[in-house]
């Protein structure tokens, strides 16, 4: 299958009701084709090895599902974790929605904290919102690492909503195993929005004790 045929398949597989729902949920400047997530994953799995499907033919930056498909196919074709991350270094600049960045973890090969951290540093310092968001979402796979405190200098304060939400998600997850580290961060944090959102996400977690939740709630201004 070539790109033209794949694009036709994506549109033919759309669900109009899901398209309207997705527009509200994703709140993005992308156009939405309207595929259900299982359908999109199945198409990617069935066609990523197609010899006629060339990455250079993809039309990027317009449809959310096409950008996801492009990135997912590239990651599935990559031979190593390093190859995957080097590809993302060159190809996340056009992304303009959290639905794209947040799905990439499931296509990444297993890696250690040490292997991911240089890329975390790189993406966390980027100017593009969704490259930065990818840095924090990518770190979710390494929250149990004893080296997790290395993320502290790379947190972005008083940043836009999509970055702040990813940071809060990350810190709330880190707090499951490293509550004292996160407590000290929040205690000395001047970014009230990030602090409150992190505590809110912690409160939703079933993996954080009631005692820790109460301790963190007391930090709210």
Phi and psi in degrees as a GROMACS rama.xvg file:
@    title "Ramachandran Plot"
@    xaxis  label "Phi"
@    yaxis  label "Psi"
@TYPE xy
-93.5788  178.078  UNK-2
-62.4616  -41.5895  UNK-3
-59.3475  -41.8557  UNK-4
-69.7391  -37.8697  UNK-5
-63.5476  -44.8579  UNK-6
-60.6424  -41.5367  UNK-7
-61.9681  -42.134  UNK-8
-62.7029  -41.1186  UNK-9
-60.8831  -44.2277  UNK-10
-70.1459  -36.713  UNK-11
-68.7542  -22.536  UNK-12
-92.9832  3.90294  UNK-13
-71.0924  154.875  UNK-14
-121.186  113.709  UNK-15
-61.1808  -37.0025  UNK-16
-65.6957  -42.124  UNK-17
-66.0952  -33.5508  UNK-18
-60.2989  -46.9448  UNK-19
-65.7299  -39.0274  UNK-20
-65.4303  -44.38  UNK-21
-63.6836  -36.9889  UNK-22
-58.9231  -38.9425  UNK-23
-73.7308  -41.51  UNK-24
-69.1578  -46.7908  UNK-25
-82.7702  -23.8674  UNK-26
43.8994  59.0655  UNK-27
-126.398  161.008  UNK-28
-81.4207  -6.87944  UNK-29
-63.4615  151.433  UNK-30
-80.8177  144.729  UNK-31
-111.577  124.974  UNK-32
-75.0267  -42.8765  UNK-33
107.076  28.6649  UNK-34
-79.9595  142.321  UNK-35
-69.7934  146.162  UNK-36
-55.4003  -47.0037  UNK-37
-60.0366  -34.7696  UNK-38
-67.0744  -44.3006  UNK-39
-64.2504  -42.8237  UNK-40
-62.2863  -39.0635  UNK-41
-65.4369  -42.9096  UNK-42
-63.1746  -43.33  UNK-43
-59.7809  -46.9948  UNK-44
-63.7479  -38.6658  UNK-45
-75.8052  -22.5745  UNK-46
-123.948  -0.00986175  UNK-47
-66.1503  -20.9144  UNK-48
-91.7838  -2.48361  UNK-49
-59.7272  124.715  UNK-50
-64.3001  -31.5611  UNK-51
-82.3121  -7.78422  UNK-52
-89.6046  96.8229  UNK-53
-99.2721  131.251  UNK-54
-60.3051  -31.9649  UNK-55
-67.0835  -14.1834  UNK-56
-88.1083  -13.9494  UNK-57
-66.2645  140.006  UNK-58
-97.6663  110.684  UNK-59
-105.358  156.659  UNK-60
87.0385  8.17687  UNK-61
-116.301  -54.5432  UNK-62
-106.253  131.609  UNK-63
-58.7325  -47.527  UNK-64
-66.8142  -31.0604  UNK-65
-70.3416  -40.7038  UNK-66
-64.8571  -40.9268  UNK-67
-61.5124  -44.724  UNK-68
-62.3107  -43.652  UNK-69
-58.7677  -50.7377  UNK-70
-67.9975  -41.3067  UNK-71
-64.2218  -43.4185  UNK-72
-63.6549  -43.369  UNK-73
-61.1417  -42.8661  UNK-74
-68.4744  -37.7113  UNK-75
-69.7166  -27.9633  UNK-76
-81.8752  -21.7031  UNK-77
-64.2191  143.148  UNK-78
-82.6568  -24.2713  UNK-79
-144.169  165.532  UNK-80
-60.6376  -41.9428  UNK-81
-60.7893  -42.0916  UNK-82
-61.4999  -40.9272  UNK-83
-61.2491  -47.4113  UNK-84
-71.2965  -34.6204  UNK-85
-66.2045  -35.6067  UNK-86
-63.5742  -45.0596  UNK-87
-65.3411  -34.2151  UNK-88
-54.8212  -34.9813  UNK-89
-95.6346  -10.0836  UNK-90
-131.74  14.2862  UNK-91
-97.8378  -4.87218  UNK-92
-62.2619  -28.2423  UNK-93
-90.263  -7.96351  UNK-94
-68.3435  138.601  UNK-95
-139.571  34.5634  UNK-96
-161.912  144.323  UNK-97
-68.3343  -25.8299  UNK-98
-64.2182  -26.3283  UNK-99
-79.882  -52.0327  UNK-100
-63.2802  -38.7276  UNK-101
-74.67  -15.6321  UNK-102
-88.5156  -12.8263  UNK-103
-69.1349  -29.7817  UNK-104
-53.4241  -36.8162  UNK-105
-71.2002  -11.9595  UNK-106
-105.47  -1.34552  UNK-107
-87.2106  141.349  UNK-108
-70.8278  160.944  UNK-109
-64.2326  137.302  UNK-110
-147.515  161.319  UNK-111
-88.2124  166.569  UNK-112
-56.4861  -44.5211  UNK-113
-62.0787  -34.7917  UNK-114
-72.5679  -36.4317  UNK-115
-81.3972  -32.7091  UNK-116
-55.2232  -42.6437  UNK-117
-58.9478  -33.3434  UNK-118
-76.4595  -35.0935  UNK-119
-58.4877  -46.4993  UNK-120
-58.0763  -45.9465  UNK-121
-63.2677  -51.4175  UNK-122
-69.5938  -35.2555  UNK-123
-64.1691  -22.3493  UNK-124
-96.4589  0.81692  UNK-125
-71.46  165.452  UNK-126
-93.1031  -28.2973  UNK-127
-70.2322  126.618  UNK-128
-50.6505  -45.1237  UNK-129
-85.0374  -17.2536  UNK-130
-69.9365  -41.5967  UNK-131
-64.8053  -45.1759  UNK-132
-59.2917  -40.1753  UNK-133
-59.194  -37.4282  UNK-134
-55.2886  -48.8068  UNK-135
-74.1182  -39.3707  UNK-136
-66.1849  -38.4249  UNK-137
-62.6679  -32.7121  UNK-138
-72.3554  -13.1943  UNK-139
-58.2858  -26.7391  UNK-140
-76.1752  -6.65826  UNK-141
-125.292  20.8427  UNK-142
-64.4481  -22.9259  UNK-143
-85.1052  -6.23189  UNK-144
-62.5003  139.436  UNK-145
-67.2308  -12.5662  UNK-146
-96.5627  10.4444  UNK-147
-60.176  -23.9757  UNK-148
-63.6952  -14.0346  UNK-149
-66.529  -14.3323  UNK-150
-75.5476  -19.9728  UNK-151
-52.3655  -48.7402  UNK-152
-68.1849  -11.4558  UNK-153
-106.134  9.99685  UNK-154
-73.9144  145.896  UNK-155
-109.422  120.537  UNK-156
-100.639  148.03  UNK-157
54.8935  38.4467  UNK-158
-93.7716  173.891  UNK-159
-64.7331  164.338  UNK-160
-53.9473  -47.1104  UNK-161
-65.9884  -30.7418  UNK-162
-76.8015  -45.3837  UNK-163
-59.2818  -40.8444  UNK-164
-64.7635  -38.6741  UNK-165
-67.606  -40.2493  UNK-166
-63.4145  -43.5685  UNK-167
-63.0354  -42.0409  UNK-168
-59.6024  -45.6103  UNK-169
-64.1155  -50.2013  UNK-170
-63.5574  -37.9125  UNK-171
-64.8673  -35.2008  UNK-172
-74.1162  -40.519  UNK-173
-59.8973  -35.7492  UNK-174
-63.4198  -18.1295  UNK-175
-61.1424  -40.3172  UNK-176
-109.719  -19.0855  UNK-177
-130.843  58.024  UNK-178
-65.2011  -36.4369  UNK-179
-66.1915  -39.4709  UNK-180
-60.8247  -47.7253  UNK-181
-68.9706  -37.0978  UNK-182
-59.2752  -46.7019  UNK-183
-63.9106  -37.415  UNK-184
-61.4418  -49.7227  UNK-185
-69.0212  -36.0717  UNK-186
-59.7363  -34.0404  UNK-187
-104.604  14.3088  UNK-188
-88.9242  135.219  UNK-189
-94.0683  -10.3807  UNK-190
-86.3919  94.8677  UNK-191
-66.5025  -34.3418  UNK-192
-64.5794  -45.0682  UNK-193
-66.0673  -41.6851  UNK-194
-60.2664  -49.8325  UNK-195
-65.9746  -39.9761  UNK-196
-67.8099  -38.6204  UNK-197
-62.226  -45.7072  UNK-198
-64.0639  -38.9087  UNK-199
-61.6871  -44.3428  UNK-200
-68.2274  -35.2755  UNK-201
-63.0974  -38.9531  UNK-202
-66.2589  -24.1474  UNK-203
-83.1085  -12.6583  UNK-204
-81.3465  137.87  UNK-205
-88.0248  -3.75044  UNK-206
-102.324  4.04843  UNK-207
-113.069  133.481  UNK-208
-67.0366  157.058  UNK-209
-60.9643  -38.0802  UNK-210
-63.2532  -43.897  UNK-211
-65.4401  -40.0965  UNK-212
-59.88  -42.5779  UNK-213
-67.1741  -38.8354  UNK-214
-61.7691  -42.9479  UNK-215
-73.2558  -35.5703  UNK-216
-58.7903  -33.1589  UNK-217
-66.3113  -13.9195  UNK-218
-83.1668  -11.0759  UNK-219
-65.5584  135.42  UNK-220
